């Protein structure tokens, strides 16, 4: 059974919204102002599947990727750039307004740069023992096989071919694989998850893939299978040797923009705590002008950061391996710092925000990839006497419904 709907808005996931007597309905890949033909989505009363655009919006453009609307990686390739930027900035503006947090939101900064420098390819066995390597379909477990991805950085150009070769070597295991590829300055760093223990024959075959594809390093669940050269990345004045499967910002430009904003917002602080520091994209740059204490639960990341911090021209960096969700830095521990930068995972940093709210730190800079958890943590800081002075949205996830932000809080005297 088909329906005809008029789309009146764009939701936070990039879906078109149609208002009906039964409530709002959501249609992926539809745009405001369009009349569309849709069908029901089994098991989801509020969603509809787009069948045909009867009347197209003036803002609709041709997507840059032939896999768009089949692969679930991108949400809004079909929207003109100006309207896309306004929608993405409004994700932050509307979240702040709903939470009654008053602050001027800066213009959106485009941090796509050369494109994504990391990607996770899924490899699955299909019918007749045919493999699929690609990305997940929209809100589904099905893998969409792809031959290229235009939003990936040129440095990842060989990653998809390498993923297909790795999947071919491991197909006899019959297990679903997740193949994480990261573009380092010294080549591709690939970590495979889901394969199970390797046989000697598989180990040898994977080593040959590393050599033939010029891969820097291949690991399985973080254990080295083969390495031609240590994967490394330049961060400010330092070079970091990357631990296997380590977290990085999605784009090199995104990392640089976020770090630049964090440095600007801490001002002339001389002692800074960098919480959820990872391998040091903020700490290593902040250490060019200030003493830094870097804290993270990942001991390998902390070890890599400590080694990189020995680079010439940096002020002292002290690292600490600590689970900040269970053991946040206490207000008394924060007393000696002029500023704190924190960049937690998507679930935010509620426990740490409570300690910050009780502290005397003059400036707090929050970096977030999730407006919802940022709002929660921002309210905690505001209740503790901090004023939200500035918010800058950053777009390093072009065409996706994700947006980063950097916010500056100042303690009111």
N, C-alpha and C positions, 0 to 999 in steps of 0.2 A: 504494500500500500504506500503510495507516494503522497507528499504534501507540498504545498507551495507556501513559502515563507518570505517575509520582508525583513531584511537584516537592518537593525537600527544602531548597533554598536559593536565594539571590539572588546572582548573579555581579556582578562589578564594573561590567559594562555594563548592568546592570538585567535581564538575562535570567534566567529560572528555570533551575535546575540539577536534572537527574534523574540519579541514580547508577545505572549499569547494569553488567553483567558486562564489557561492552566498554569501560567508562570513562564519564566524565561526558558528558551530552548537554545542549545549551543550547536553550532555547525562549523566544523573545522574547514578552513580554506575559503570561507565566505567573508565578504567585506560589507561594511556599512553602506546602505543605499542600494543594495542589490536585491533583486527578486530571484529566489532560487527554488529549484525542485529538490526535495530531499526524501529520504526514507528513514524509518526507525532503526535505531541501533539496538540489537537484542541485549536485554539485561540492563539497559540504561535509559530510563524514561525521559531524561532531560537532554539527551543528545540525539542528533540527527546526522545522517551521512549525506554529504553533498553528491547529488547526481548530475545536476546541470545548472549552470548560471543562465537564467532567462534574460535578466537585465543586468549588465555589468556596471560596476562603479567606475567613475572616471579615474579613480586612483589605482585601478587594477592594471598590473603590468605582467609581462611574460616572465616567469621564473627563470633563474639562471641555470637551474639544474634539471635534467630530464627525470630525475628520481623524485623531485618534489611532489608531495601529496601521496607518494607511495612509501618512501622512507619517512620515518617519523622524526628525523633529526631537526628539521627546520619547520617553523610555523608560519612565517609571513614573507616568503620570497615574492609573493604576488602583490605586495603593497609598495606604492611609490615611496622613494627615499624620504621625502619631506614628512609625509604622514606617518611613516614608520618611526622616524625619530621622535615625532610628537607623541605617538603612542607609547614608546618605550620610556620616555621621560615621565609621562603621566602615570606609569606604573608606580613610580616613587612618589610623585606629587599626591596621587589619590590615597596611597597608603598612609602618608603622613597626615593628610587632611582627615581621614577617617579616625585616626588616633588622636586628633586634636593637638598635634604637635606643630606649632607655628614656626616656620622657617622658610626663607627664600631658597628655592631649589635652582641650582645653576643649570646652564644648558648642558645637554647630554654631550659627553666627550666620546668620539668614535675611537675605539682602541682595538679595532680589528687588525690593523696593520697588514702584514703579509698573510694573515690567516691563522687558523688553529695550529698549534704546534704539538698537540697531543690528541689522540683519539683512541677509542676502544672499539675494535672490530669484533663482531660476534661470528663464530663459525658453527654451523649446525648441519647435521645430516638430514637430507630431505628424502623424498620418494626416490626409489630406484638407486639408493646409495649415492645420490648426487649431493655434493656439498654446496652450501650457501655461505658466503662470507660477505658481511656488510653491516648494516645498522638495523635496529629494530623498527618495525612498522609502528605507526601511531597507535599508542595505547594498546599494544598487542605484543605477544611473545614471538610472533613470526619474524624471521630475519629476511630483510630485503637485500638481495645480492646486488652489489654495485660495482661498476668498473672504474669510477673516479668520483671525487668529491671536490667541488670547486671552492669550498670554504676552508680547505686545508692549506697550510703554508707550503710553499714549494719544497721546503726541507723534508716534508712528509710524503713527497711524490712517490717514493718507492715503498711506502709502508703497506699499501693495499696488496701489491704484488707479493711482498714478503709474507703477509698474513695468509694469502692463498697457498703459498708454498708450505708454510708451517702447518696449516690445516690439512694439507695433503699428506704430509709426513705422519701426522697424528690421527688420521682418519680411522685406523684400525682399532683405536681405543674406543671408538663409538661414543665419545663423550662430548657434550657441548663445551666449546672453548671461548674464552674471552681473551683477546690479544690486544694488550695495551701498547701503543707505539708513541714514543716521545722523540721529538727532534732536538737533539743536543748539538752543540757546536762541533762535535767530533763525529756525528753520524747518528743513525737510528738506534734508540735504546728500546728494546722490546721485551715485555714480560708476558708470559703465557700463564693463564689460570684455567684449571679444570681438566688438565690432561691426565692426572694421575702419575705415578712413578714412570719414568722413562726406561725403556729397554735399551741395551747397548746399541742395537741397530738404530733406534729412534734418535738416541743421543748423537750418534755419528752422522745421521742424515741431517739433523738440525744444525750441526757444526758446519756441514757443507753448505747449507742455506746461508748461514752467516757469512761464509767466505764468498759465495757466488753473488750474494746481494750487497756485499759491502756493509753489512750491519755492524755497528760498533759493539753491541753486546746483546746477547739473548739470555734471558733468565726464565726459570719456571718457578712460580710462587716465590720469587726473590732469590732463588738459588741459581748461580751462574752455570749455564750450559756451555756457552762459548763466548769469548770476548776477543775482539781484534784490537780495540783501543778503549780506554776508560771514557765513558760519556761525561762530558763536562759542559758547563754553561757559564758564561761571563755574567756577573751581577755587579754592576758598578765597577769598582776598581778590583774586585776579587773574582776568582774563578772557582766554581763549586764542582767538585766531583760528585755526580749524582748517585745516591743510593738506588738500588733497583725498585722500580715501580713508584718512585717518589711523587708527591703531589707538586704540581706547578700551576701557575695561572695559565689560562687557556691559550693566551697569545703572548708573544714577547712584548708587543706594544702595550698590552693590558698590564703586564707586570710593571713596565717602566712608568706608565701613567699613574697607577695606584701608588707606587713608591714615591713618585714625585709629589703627588698630592699629600701623602702622609708626611713627607719631609717639610713641605710648606706649612702644613697645619700644626706641626709641633713647634714651629718657629725657631727661636734660639735656645731651646732646651739643651742642657748640657748632660743630663742623665736621663736616659730613656729606657723603659721596659717594653720589649716587643713580645707580646703574648700570642701563642699559637704561631710561632715564628717560622715553622717549617725549615727549609734549607737556607733561609735568610734573605729573601728578596727585599725585605724592608730593612732588617738589621744591618746588613752589609753596606747598604747605602747610607743609613742613618749614622753608622760608625765613621763615616768620612768627616763628621762634625761633632759627634757626641759619644760619650761612653754608653754602651748598650748592654742590657741584660736580656738575653733571648731565652724563652721558655717554650717547650713543646713536649708532648708525650712521646714523640717518635725519637728513639735514641739514635737511630741511624742518621736521621736528619740533623740532630744536634751534633753528632760527631762530624758530619760533613761541613756544617756551618763553622764549627770550631777550627777545623783545618783551614777553611777559606779565610777566616778572620785573621790569620797570620799574614795576610797579604800586606805589602808595604803601603803606607799612607792611611792606615785605619787606626782609629782610637780603640782602646781595649773593648773586647766583646766577651762577656761571660755567658756561658750556656748552662742550662739546667734542664734535665729530663724530668718532666713532671706532668701528671694528668690534671689539667686545669679544670676539668669538669668535676672531678672528685676532690681535688686539692687546689682550689684557686689561690692565687697570691692574696694574702690577707691585707687588710687595710694598713696594719702596722708595718708589713713588709714593703708596702708601696710608698711609705712616707718619705723615703729618700729620693724619689724620682720627680723630675720636673714635668714629665709627660709620659703617657702610656699609649702605645699603639696595640690594638688587638684585632685580629682577623680570624674569627672562628669558622668552623664548618657551617653548613646550612642550618643546623639546629641552634646556632647562636651560642651565647655564653652567659646564661642567666646567673649561675653561681658567681662567676667572675665579675659580672656587672654589679652584683650586690656588694661585693667587697670594694669595688671602685667607688660606688656610691657613698660608702662609709669612709673613704680615704680623703686625703688633703691634696691629691695630685691636681696641679693647676690646669692641665690640658689633657683631655682624652680624645684620641682619634680612633674611630670605629670604622673598620672596613667590613663590608657585608655583601654576600651574594644572595641574600634572602630578605626582602623588605619586611616580611611578616615577623621574623625573629629579631630583626633589627629594631622594629617598633617596640617589641616587648622589652628589649634591653635598654633602649633609649628612654622608655618610661621609668625604668628603675633608676637610671642615672638622673633623670629630671627630678624624681621624687627625692633624691639624695642631695639636691642643690646644684646640679649642673644645668647650664643653659646650652641648648642646641643652637650653635651659631651659624653653621653652614653645612649644606649637603650637596655633593656633586655626584650625579649619576654617570656611570662609565659603562660603555657598551663594548665588551670584548666577545660577546656571544651573538654575533650578527645573525639575524633571521630567526633566532630562538627567543623564547619568552622569558629569558633570564636577563637580569640587569644587576650590575655591581653598583655599590655606592661607597663614598668616603664621607664621613661626617666628623665635624669638629665640635667638641663640647668644652666649655670653659666653666670652672668652678666659680659660682657667684660668691662674692665677698660680703 
